[in-house]
Amino acid sequence: MKTMRSALVVGATGLVGSSLVKLLCESEEYAAVNVISRRPLDFTHPKLVVKLCEFDQIADKDIEFAHEVFCCLGTTMKKAGSKQQFEKVDFEYPLTIAAIAKNRGIGHFIVISAMGANEKALAYYSKVKGNLEAELIKMDFPRLSIVRPSLITGNRQEFRLGETIGDKVLKILNPILFGPLKKMHSIPATQIALAMRVIALHGKEQNVAIYLSDELLEMQMPMIEKREALAEEEVTFNWDKYKEDTLPPVNIEEVEGSRKNEERGK
């Protein structure tokens, strides 16, 4: 019997987060999907519980126990309006949530970072993401999974000029990006959501695991789960039908006669 799991998702109104919430709700492994959000979701499901909360005011009581926390928080400098606001969303909020989750005994924290994240990077965005990763590693979760996608594609509610141009460029370049360059492939938000589910259920059993875009693109649910599902539908072989006390008695004379007839025919 499979263990029914509970999940906590933050950043559930974003491109990846919204896909992930739907996927988890439709997954038989999860009995409960909890979301902390600043605004209501446009999706409902019997498994889904949404708690509206400003991340500036989040407290221990706002985070229930879960098997995994999926952190999909992220913004852009243009949308944030300033470096201070950008760092609140992409650095401070994830760390606050992670600290509470650790105190709550949640053993697996899965976070979306970015390709090229490095605390020593010259690029501001990459440096902030690198600092986030470094601080999360210091928290010493039993399991920390860092997802580093390349350009994320999908139908966004708001228009982002840079990402729109990047998407068109990478659609042309993707076919020739292979080998070490494959990690630069653009990746659909729906595939990142699927990869995060795979990581939660079948990911690397180590304290810190980093997943790049090329690995995320290849992730699917293991075939063994499909085979198990088929096995559950099969009818178990009924050996009781062949117990001696249920079989008709053997007629020795008929058996001997049949054997002699076979020998004459040879």
C-alpha positions in Angstrom: 0.0 0.0 0.0 1.4 3.4 -1.0 1.9 6.1 1.7 -0.5 9.0 1.1 1.5 12.2 1.2 0.9 15.8 1.9 2.5 18.7 0.1 3.0 22.4 0.8 3.3 24.7 -2.2 4.4 28.4 -2.1 4.4 30.4 -5.2 1.3 28.6 -6.4 0.0 31.4 -8.7 3.1 31.5 -10.8 3.7 29.7 -14.1 5.4 26.6 -12.5 3.5 26.7 -9.2 0.1 26.7 -10.8 1.0 23.7 -12.9 2.5 21.9 -9.9 -0.6 22.4 -7.8 -2.9 20.8 -10.4 -0.4 18.0 -11.0 -0.2 17.2 -7.3 -3.9 17.3 -6.8 -4.4 14.8 -9.6 -1.7 12.5 -8.3 -2.8 9.5 -6.4 0.3 9.7 -4.1 -1.0 12.9 -2.5 -4.0 13.0 -0.2 -3.6 16.7 0.7 -2.1 19.7 -1.1 -1.7 22.9 1.0 -1.0 26.2 -0.5 0.2 29.5 1.1 -0.7 32.4 -1.2 -1.1 36.1 -1.2 -4.2 35.9 -3.5 -6.8 33.2 -4.3 -6.1 30.6 -6.9 -8.2 30.1 -10.0 -8.3 26.4 -9.4 -10.2 24.3 -6.9 -10.0 20.6 -5.9 -11.2 18.4 -3.0 -7.5 17.8 -1.9 -6.6 21.5 -2.1 -6.5 23.9 0.9 -5.4 27.5 0.3 -4.3 29.7 3.1 -4.2 33.4 2.2 -1.3 35.1 3.9 1.2 38.0 3.2 4.7 36.5 3.2 5.9 39.4 5.3 3.6 38.2 8.1 4.1 34.4 7.8 4.5 32.6 11.1 4.9 29.0 12.4 1.2 28.5 12.7 0.8 29.1 9.0 2.8 26.0 8.0 1.4 22.6 8.7 3.4 19.4 8.5 4.0 18.1 5.0 6.2 15.5 3.4 7.6 18.1 1.0 7.7 21.9 0.6 7.7 23.0 -3.0 9.0 26.6 -3.2 8.2 28.2 -6.5 8.6 31.8 -5.5 10.2 34.1 -8.0 9.8 37.5 -9.7 11.6 39.8 -12.1 13.4 43.1 -11.4 10.8 45.0 -13.5 7.9 43.5 -11.6 9.5 43.9 -8.2 10.4 47.5 -8.9 13.6 47.6 -6.9 16.5 45.4 -5.7 15.1 45.4 -2.2 11.7 44.1 -3.3 13.3 41.6 -5.6 15.4 40.2 -2.8 12.3 39.9 -0.6 10.6 37.6 -3.0 13.6 35.6 -4.3 15.7 35.5 -1.2 14.1 36.5 2.1 10.7 34.8 1.7 12.1 31.4 0.6 14.5 31.5 3.6 11.8 32.4 6.1 9.6 29.6 4.8 12.5 27.1 4.8 13.4 28.0 8.4 9.8 27.4 9.6 9.5 24.2 7.6 12.7 22.9 9.2 11.4 23.7 12.7 8.2 21.9 11.8 10.1 18.8 11.0 9.6 18.8 7.3 12.4 16.8 5.8 12.4 17.7 2.1 12.6 21.2 0.7 12.4 21.6 -3.1 13.2 25.0 -4.5 13.3 26.6 -8.0 16.6 28.4 -8.4 18.1 29.3 -11.8 20.7 28.2 -14.3 24.0 29.8 -13.4 23.2 30.5 -9.8 26.4 31.3 -8.0 27.0 33.5 -4.9 30.2 34.8 -6.5 28.5 35.6 -9.9 28.9 39.1 -11.4 25.3 39.1 -12.6 23.0 40.3 -9.9 20.2 37.8 -10.6 22.6 34.8 -10.5 24.2 36.1 -7.4 20.9 36.4 -5.5 20.0 32.9 -6.5 23.4 31.7 -5.5 23.1 33.3 -2.1 19.7 31.7 -1.6 21.2 28.2 -2.4 24.1 28.8 0.0 21.8 29.8 2.9 19.5 26.9 2.3 22.4 24.4 2.3 23.5 25.9 5.7 20.1 25.0 7.1 21.1 21.3 6.8 17.8 19.8 5.7 17.6 16.0 5.6 17.0 16.6 1.9 17.4 19.8 -0.1 16.6 19.6 -3.9 17.7 22.6 -6.0 16.0 22.9 -9.4 18.0 25.0 -11.8 16.0 25.4 -15.0 17.1 27.4 -18.1 14.5 29.8 -19.6 11.0 28.8 -18.5 8.3 28.8 -21.2 4.6 28.8 -21.0 1.5 31.0 -21.1 2.2 33.8 -18.7 -0.4 36.2 -17.5 2.0 39.2 -17.9 4.1 40.0 -20.9 7.9 39.8 -20.4 9.8 41.2 -23.3 13.2 39.6 -22.5 11.7 36.2 -21.9 9.6 36.4 -25.1 12.7 37.2 -27.2 14.7 34.5 -25.4 12.0 32.0 -26.0 12.0 32.7 -29.7 15.8 32.5 -29.9 16.0 29.3 -28.0 13.3 27.6 -30.2 15.7 28.1 -33.1 18.8 27.1 -31.1 17.4 24.1 -29.1 17.9 21.5 -31.9 21.7 22.3 -32.0 22.2 22.5 -28.2 23.4 19.1 -27.2 26.0 17.6 -25.0 27.2 20.0 -22.3 25.1 22.8 -24.0 21.8 20.8 -23.5 21.4 22.4 -20.0 20.7 25.7 -21.9 17.6 24.3 -23.5 14.4 26.3 -22.7 12.0 24.2 -20.6 8.2 24.3 -20.3 6.8 25.1 -16.9 4.7 22.0 -17.1 7.8 19.8 -17.4 9.4 21.5 -14.4 6.3 20.8 -12.4 6.4 17.1 -13.5 10.2 17.0 -12.6 9.5 18.4 -9.2 7.0 15.6 -8.5 9.5 13.0 -9.7 12.1 14.5 -7.4 9.8 14.4 -4.5 8.8 10.8 -5.0 11.9 9.3 -6.7 14.7 11.9 -6.4 18.3 11.4 -5.3 18.6 10.2 -1.7 21.2 12.7 -0.6 21.3 15.8 1.6 21.8 18.3 -1.3 20.9 17.5 -4.9 21.1 19.9 -7.8 19.1 19.3 -11.0 20.0 21.2 -14.2 17.7 21.8 -17.2 19.0 18.8 -19.3 18.1 16.4 -16.4 14.8 18.1 -15.8 13.8 17.8 -19.4 14.3 14.0 -19.3 12.4 13.3 -16.1 9.3 11.1 -16.2 7.5 9.0 -13.6 9.3 5.6 -13.4 7.8 2.8 -15.5 7.7 0.6 -12.4 4.7 2.5 -11.2 2.8 1.8 -14.4 3.6 -1.9 -14.1 2.4 -1.9 -10.4 -0.8 -0.3 -11.5 -1.4 -3.0 -14.1 -0.5 -5.8 -11.6 -3.2 -4.5 -9.2 -5.8 -5.0 -11.9 -4.8 -8.6 -12.7 -6.8 -11.4 -11.2 -4.8 -13.4 -8.7 -4.4 -17.1 -9.8 -6.7 -19.2 -7.8 -4.8 -22.3 -6.6 -7.8 -23.5 -4.6 -9.3 -24.8 -7.8 -6.6 -27.4 -8.0 -6.6 -28.8 -4.4 -6.9 -32.6 -4.2 -10.1 -32.6 -2.3 -11.8 -30.5 -5.0 -10.6 -32.5 -8.0 -12.7 -35.5 -9.3 -11.3 -39.0 -8.5 -8.9 -40.5 -11.0 -10.1 -43.7 -12.9 -7.0 -45.9 -13.0 -8.4 -48.3 -15.6 -9.1 -45.4 -18.0 -5.6 -44.1 -17.6 -4.0 -47.5 -18.2 -6.2 -48.1 -21.3 -5.3 -44.7 -22.7 -1.6 -45.4 -22.2 -1.8 -48.8 -23.9 -3.6 -47.3 -26.9 -0.9 -44.7 -27.2 1.8 -47.5 -27.2 0.1 -49.5 -29.9 -0.1 -46.4 -32.1 3.6 -45.8 -32.0 
